[in-house]
Amino acid sequence: MQASRTEGRAALSRRGVLGAGVVLGLTGFGSVKAAPAGAYALEYFFDAQRTRAAVLSPSGAHIAVMMQLGTPAEPRGVIDVLDASAPEGERRRIELGALTVEALEWANDRRLLARVAIKNVIRGRKPAGSIMTGDGFTLTSRRIVSVDHLSGATAVLFEGERQRLRRSLNLGHVIDILPDDPDHVLMTAWEADGVMGLHKVNVNDGKAERLERGNSATIGWHTHQGVAVLRRDINSRRTVETIHARAPGETEWRFVRRNRIVDAPDFSWVGGGGAPETILVSARVEGEDVEAIREMNLHSLALGAPKQPRAGRDVLYGLMDARDRYVGAAYYGDRLEYEFAEPGLAGHHRAMNRFFDDDCDVHIIQISDDRNRFIAYVDGPREPGAWYLYDKTARSMTNLGGRYALDFQRLGGCERLSVSTRDGASIEAYLTAPPGAAPGPLVVMPHGGPEVRDYRGYDRQVQVLAAQGWWVLQPNFRGSGGYGLGFAQQGWRRWGERMQEDVEDAVAQVVRDKGLDAGRVAIMGASYGGYAALMGAVRRPDLYKAAIAICGVSDLPEMLAAEKRDDDTPTKEVFGFWKKRIGDPDVDKTMLEASSPRRRAAEIVCPILLVHGVDDQIVPVEQSRIMNSALRGARRTVELVEVPDAGHGDWEEEVEKDLMGRYVALLRRAFA
């Protein structure tokens, strides 16, 4: 690897203003509009991501931008380093070689830590006595490369540990930069016997010293001032984590709580507290509606009062600076918003929002110690993601690089709606118009979870559908997360009823108010959204012309039986979670059967596409298989696509591209 100079600048983001840094005038940010063009073809949405990261050095003097160049077959990773006081000036380029780059951070003002992925193709072998060669496969390993941006000197962390390299494909997880120890970082890595270890690693030579050893279930730690204070263990299905705590100076770990990872988690790490024995967590406590950031005492395990809570909104995350000091809490209102603990920062965040005409989410990801420079990651319905430097003194906003080469004016705009439901309630929904906003067909996309929610951000599936000339509706029906526990509880035991009605009411309002074609409506979703798509086809054969269910549930009694059978938590907490939300098989048998699309397959009239990962640990592939059998038995039009070597929607980009082509083709036939 060698440091070199580059000519010109990296590709910029997709807004017309994204050339050189734009100076703020008294009225805010200026912008330059580009001429609109036609919608993108599907393949453009699957171009390789170019910029992967932009990070500010601890002193705030330098910025490093990581980019992926080359092709998937011949990758080339690079890092550009620039002077933060002159971000439009010349960039020094560091070549990382034929690698796929993934993430970047500063270890200190000289050393950068780059996480890279290395793919190794393992060729098939001939079994003894056979003339046939077995199937080959690809292994991807991850490493951290430490680079001195001034001298070009490099080191690979965990360098020379051959035994560890043979047994661990992922040596790319840094958990603590240790700002008071510039020569070391804390990392997790698997030991030779398959147990996770916590290590102190030298960033100059890559040598590691083990500090902590977990048990057979441990997957990681959280640290405060360089000391491990929370340990995370996980169950065999990787759906529930057990949290243990240990105060500095103590030797024994103490149980804190169990926390769901996939569905409705209500406890997460935020950062260090104001003293060594305190930390900050995001938690929902008994008797309170919203999840909020709280201080936790590591000796007593008691949780303090909520910091800056918002009624009807669960906190998204806590904003911390490079020295692990609390800056504020993030919420989602009209867009991403912060409740800042430090006076004066709110005005600067509003100024960043104005730069994007209040049309994007501006995530503050780094703040210099003097609070003068900020790195922001920005995305929105028509902004697929870009990194910016905001300089408070220079009153400037400079684009550092974007993820994809998509012109924002060729993407569909999105508006937030208030939907009135049939029983007098109100829910939020997001409606994306096709480029040009001409009336036409509508695709409704209920989200998964169900205790998560949709946001008004960039969504590739939505934009692919909008590019076909279709409108896309994403309702946050009752039962969604993010709006407090009370809102979520309104969907408990109402899967086939109230939650579906909210979706139907959103469709009716949009069709009426936007003058859309009521005869060309389809429904599509993943996980719970896949269930909602199938149940929508059951309930409203007059409305939906096609339904696409991705990793969806089709039979509630069978799903609950599987959850009970596979629940490996001590008190069957997973099964209890779903029994509370879906229904009790012993008490609600009739309701659960009536709310199961598989048992009502004969009522469906529209074509159905089922997609499922064969190794799905969240919703077993059997749920799609039995739905497929029921539809075929009822002589309905159905196709089942099983994705090998994939779980709950975690398939490769090329597979997703092929599937999106299938979705579009089915919907075109349905809307013809």
C-alpha positions, -999 to +999 in steps of 0.1 A: +000+000+000+013+034-009+001+069-003-003+090-035-018+122-048-050+122-067-062+145-094-096+161-091-123+152-066-143+120-059-177+117-074-201+139-055-237+134-044-268+137-065-281+171-057-275+201-079-257+219-051-232+192-046-202+207-064-178+228-043-187+237-007-216+261-006-212+292+016-242+301+038-258+334+031-280+352+056-310+334+043-295+299+046-280+276+020-282+282-017-288+255-043-285+250-080-311+228-098-302+203-125-325+197-155-349+168-148-347+136-168-366+103-171-369+076-144-341+051-140-341+015-152-340-011-125-303-020-130-292+016-120-305+010-085-280-019-081-248-002-091-220-007-066-218+017-037-189+041-043-183+061-011-183+039+020-174+063+048-162+098+057-146+104+091-131+133+110-098+129+129-098+133+167-083+168+165-107+178+137-078+187+114-082+159+088-110+141+070-106+106+055-130+094+028-132+057+019-142+047-016-147+015-035-134+017-071-128-009-097-154-037-104-169-065-082-145-089-101-115-066-096-122-045-066-099-015-056-102+001-022-089+036-016-088+063+011-086+100+003-073+123+031-080+160+030-074+190+051-106+198+071-098+236+069-097+234+031-120+205+021-121+216-015-083+213-018-062+185-031-067+150-017-039+126-009-049+090-019-039+059-001-043+027-021-055-003-001-052-027-030-075-053-045-099-054-016-135-047-008-137-018+017-165-016+043-158+008+071-133+034+084-124+052+116-094+071+131-074+054+158-055+086+165-045+117+144-021+096+123-036+062+121-067+051+102-084+018+107-100+003+076-122-027+077-118-048+045-134-079+032-113-105+014-131-131-007-115-165-012-129-190-037-126-225-025-126-249-055-146-281-054-126-313-048-131-348-062-141-373-035-120-404-033-129-429-061-151-403-079-146-386-113-170-357-103-158-325-087-178-312-058-193-278-056-170-249-048-179-220-025-167-185-015-155-176+020-154-139+030-130-129+058-128-095+074-097-077+088-087-043+101-058-026+083-041+002+102-026+029+080-004+058+089-018+085+066+014+105+067+041+078+061+019+051+044+031+025+069+005-003+075-002-030+100-029-057+100-045-061+134-040-096+148-011-100+124+008-133+126-019-152+146-022-181+122-043-203+145-068-175+150-069-167+113-078-204+105-107-204+129-122-169+126-134-152+095-143-120+112-114-101+128-129-067+119-148-056+150-134-026+169-155-018+200-135+010+217-110+035+201-095+043+236-091+081+230-067+084+260-045+056+246-037+065+210-016+033+204-043+008+212-079-002+205-102-028+220-115-055+197-134-088+199-123-120+183-130-157+185-106-178+204-093-212+191-119-231+211-148-210+197-153-187+226-153-149+222-125-129+237-119-092+243-085-080+232-063-049+235-046-045+201-017-023+192-025-002+161+012+002+151+022-035+149-011-054+151-002-074+182-030-084+205-033-090+243-064-108+256-082-089+284-114-109+288-128-143+279-165-149+275-185-181+278-199-202+250-228-178+244-209-145+246-210-124+214-195-091+227-190-064+253-196-027+258-168-007+275-166+026+294-133+043+298-116+012+284-132-012+309-158-039+300-190-030+318-217-049+299-215-084+284-239-097+258-247-134+255-271-148+229-294-178+225-289-205+199-315-190+175-298-156+178-330-139+187-326-130+224-296-116+242-289-118+279-273-087+293-248-089+323-232-059+340-200-054+360-189-022+377-152-012+375-133-030+402-158-059+405-149-094+394-184-110+390-209-104+362-245-098+373-277-105+353-295-074+341-322-085+317-330-104+285-337-084+254-351-093+221-328-085+192-351-088+162-385-078+174-393-048+197-360-046+216-364-023+246-328-020+259-297-009+241-263+005+248-258+043+243-224+051+258-206+061+290-221+081+318-207+110+338-187+087+361-169+054+358-197+035+376-225+049+353-234+043+317-262+055+294-287+031+279-319+033+259-346+016+278-384+014+284-393+009+320-424-005+336-453+019+336-439+043+310-450+045+274-419+056+255-384+043+254-359+069+265-322+074+273-314+069+310-284+066+332-277+032+347-257+027+379-235-003+375-234-011+412-272-010+419-283-016+383-309+010+388-321+032+359-324+069+363-350+094+350-354+097+313-333+122+295-353+145+271-382+121+265-408+129+238-444+119+242-456+094+216-421+089+202-395+063+212-359+075+211-339+063+181-304+066+196-282+087+217-257+111+201-222+109+217-190+127+208-156+111+202-148+112+239-180+094+248-198+125+261-236+127+257-247+153+232-284+146+227-312+122+218-325+114+183-362+111+175-383+109+143-409+135+139-414+152+105-379+140+098-349+130+120-347+155+149-325+159+179-331+170+215-297+185+222-282+186+257-258+214+246-273+248+239-268+262+204-265+230+185-302+229+175-298+260+152-269+244+133-289+212+127-317+233+114-293+250+090-281+217+077-317+207+071-324+239+052-295+229+029-317+200+017-349+220+016-360+202+047-364+171+025-338+148+041-327+132+073-294+148+086-276+123+109-248+139+129-222+112+131-192+131+144-185+164+162-151+179+168-141+186+204-144+224+198-179+219+183-169+237+151-169+208+126-195+182+121-196+151+098-232+144+088-246+115+069-276+125+049-303+104+032-339+110+021-365+097-003-345+113-032-310+112-016-295+076-015-269+087+011-240+111+012-215+125+037-210+162+044-186+184+063-204+213+081-180+240+093-196+264+118-169+291+115-167+290+077-205+288+075-201+261+048-215+227+039-192+206+018-200+173+001-175+146+008-189+118-013-221+099-021-231+063-021-247+060-055-247+080-087-284+087-088-298+122-097-323+132-070-346+148-096-350+114-113-363+098-081-398+098-066-407+124-040-423+114-007-448+131+015-460+123+051-497+118+054-521+117+083-546+089+077-580+088+094-591+053+103-626+039+103-628+040+141-618+076+144-581+071+151-552+087+132-520+070+118-490+082+098-481+070+064-456+078+037-466+081+000-440+081-027-450+095-061-434+083-094-412+109-111-436+133-127-463+123-101-489+113-128-519+093-114-516+056-119-514+023-101-506+019-063-484-006-045-490-007-007-460-019+013-468-028+050-435-030+070-422-060+089-419-065+126-446-055+133-432-035+162-409-014+139-419+014+117-412+030+083-394+063+079-393+089+053-358+079+040-343+063+009-358+029+002-345+011-029-375-011-033-398+019-031-378+038-057-376+008-081-414+006-080-418+044-084-396+043-114-422+021-131-447+049-128-464+035-097-472+052-064-460+035-032-478+037+002-461+028+035-485+030+064-474+029+100-505+010+112-515+005+148-492-022+162-461-005+147-432+005+169-416+039+175-447+056+187-447+043+223-459+011+239-496+022+239-496+025+201-480-009+196-504-025+220-533-014+199-522-040+174-518-069+199-541-098+191-555-078+161-533-092+133-560-102+109-583-073+118-574-038+131-539-038+116-553-048+082-581-023+085-556+005+090-538-005+058-570-006+039-581+028+052-548+043+041-552+029+006-588+042+004-577+077+015-548+079-010-568+066-039-595+092-032-572+122-025-547+116-053-570+104-079-552+070-083-565+040-102-586+020-077-587-009-102-549-012-101-537-018-065-513-044-053-498-053-019-462-064-011-442-069+021-416-088+040-418-107+073-449-094+091-454-073+059-455-106+040-483-118+063-501-086+058-498-090+020-513-125+021-540-115+046-549-085+025-554-107-005-578-128+017-598-099+031-600-078+000-601-099-032-619-069-048-590-045-041-557-062-046-546-074-081-514-091-069-497-099-036-460-105-029-450-121+004-413-122+013-404-144+042-439-140+054-461-158+080-490-177+066-504-198+095-505-183+130-512-215+150-483-233+132-460-203+137-468-201+174-463-239+178-429-235+161-420-206+184-429-227+215-410-257+202-378-238+193-378-214+223-345-221+242-349-193+267-352-204+304-388-193+309-400-196+273-398-158+269-399-159+231-431-178+230-446-156+257-437-125+237-456-138+206-485-153+226-491-118+241-490-101+207-506-127+183-529-147+206-530-176+229-534-209+210-554-224+238-578-195+242-579-178+208-579-209+185-608-198+164-595-162+159-560-174+150-573-198+124-595-172+109-565-148+107-543-174+089-541-169+051-531-205+046-564-217+060-583-193+037-564-198+005-595-205-015-607-169-008-577-154-027-583-146-064-552-125-073-518-140-083-494-146-054-456-146-053-439-162-023-402-157-016-383-172+013-347-179+024-342-216+030-322-210+062-346-184+077-343-186+115-370-160+122-399-172+100-393-208+089-394-215+052-421-240+059-445-210+063-442-203+026-442-239+016-475-247+033-490-215+018-478-226-016-494-260-011-527-245+001-529-222-029-521-249-054-547-271-038-572-243-042-561-240-079-549-205-074-520-188-093-489-189-072-451-191-075-427-200-047-391-188-049-368-204-023-334-187-019-307-211-010-280-203+016-301-173+028-320-164+059-346-137+067-341-116+036-303-115+039-295-126+003-268-112-020-273-081-042-275-101-074-303-122-059-322-091-048-318-076-082-333-107-098-361-108-073-369-071-079-372-080-116-397-107-107-417-083-085-419-057-113-428-083-139-457-097-118-470-062-110-469-052-146-490-082-156-514-074-128-517-037-137-520-044-175 
